[in-house]
Amino acid sequence: GEADCLRILAQVHVARNKLDEAEKLLEHALRLCNQLQDHLGKAFNISTLGEVYLKRNRLVEGEQSFGRALQLGRETQDRVGEAYNLTKLGEICLRHNKLDEAEEMFQRALQVGRQTQSHVGKAYNLQKLGRNSLTREQAG
């Protein structure tokens, strides 16, 4: 519906680095999702809002958004979304140099990816685990 279209348009704005426009569209989409009690749509929009926060280097808000989207995704049994949000939380941990927490998030995302048989998700998280290991080696 309309909320999905707004989220997709917001993703285009995020890709173009038009973050103010993206945030406004996502806030509108979230209002629609709340009115419709569309929890899965709400999770998607909150996760996309997390992307906006990451691009703005607002890591606390990003972490909160991905954490909330993760919770909503679990409530709606969106396993692919769960893996995605775990991966994004792992990336935030990497940016904070919290390597143990990052590894835990990537491992959990990988496990969910295996359960859903998402080959793209598994490959992505294996790459993130490798990046985390490389960061450890460079730091040590």
Disulfide bonds with the S-S distance in Angstrom:
none
